[in-house]
Amino acid sequence: MYLTSEVKKNIFAENGKTTNDTGSAESQIALFTYRIQHLTEHLKTYKNDHGTQRSLVMLVGKRRSLLQYLKKKDIERYREIIKKLNIRK
């Protein structure tokens, strides 16, 4: 399994305020980004996996809405997470 509890703890520790900070926008965006990267690699191999493709589109939408929320609330936190995860160019 690609997303174990240790991987989640590492993601939350790097991007959240604490290791148990699973609710902040930054930690959720980082988790969604990790999952999006994994699904993208999967779809490069299995092009006709439409269920995974739908899941990927839904995850991108969730991440986009969280990024818009963060941009509206605190532009500095938004810029920091964008820079840290290399989401935008």
Rosetta blueprint (number, residue, H / E / L):
1 M L
2 Y L
3 L L
4 T L
5 S H
6 E H
7 V H
8 K H
9 K H
10 N H
11 I H
12 F H
13 A H
14 E H
15 N H
16 G L
17 K L
18 T L
19 T L
20 N L
21 D L
22 T L
23 G L
24 S L
25 A H
26 E H
27 S H
28 Q H
29 I H
30 A H
31 L H
32 F H
33 T H
34 Y H
35 R H
36 I H
37 Q H
38 H H
39 L H
40 T H
41 E H
42 H H
43 L H
44 K H
45 T H
46 Y L
47 K L
48 N L
49 D L
50 H H
51 G H
52 T H
53 Q H
54 R H
55 S H
56 L H
57 V H
58 M H
59 L H
60 V H
61 G H
62 K H
63 R H
64 R H
65 S H
66 L H
67 L H
68 Q H
69 Y H
70 L H
71 K H
72 K H
73 K H
74 D L
75 I H
76 E H
77 R H
78 Y H
79 R H
80 E H
81 I H
82 I H
83 K H
84 K H
85 L H
86 N L
87 I L
88 R L
89 K L
